[in-house]
Amino acid sequence: MMILATLLLAAAPPSGMPDLRAADARLNAQYRATMAEMRRRDAAPQPDATTGPSYAQALLDAQRKWIAFRDANCLSVAYEYRGGSAERLSRGTCLVSMTDARTRELRQIQRGASPD
């Protein structure tokens, strides 16, 4: 449970960005639903469960790495306007866009579909 709290805090949006807060809330709700599905899959017998991480661990690792990528990518994108008034807006727009895309990916993963 502590890992989830840390993960959610790391993904917390900067204050003053209501669209990002809403996107982040949708992402967190979908993440919880997808993680529940991964735990359900982990509980089912697996043909060869001795190789690789569990479904839940794989999702947790991927989500942590995705958050780091999203944050670094959007910072880089916003640097087009570095120091200007549009820097914060650019970063926020990027964060919302990437967060919404990840929410869709998690929904597809939960359903058992490829996230393409």
ABEGO torsion letter per residue (X at the ends): XAAAAAAAAAABBBBGBAAAAAAAAAAAAAAAAAAAAAAAAAABBBABAABEBBAAAAAAAAAAAAAAAAAAAAAAAAAAABGBAAAAAAAAAAAAAAAAAAAAAAAAAAAGBBAX
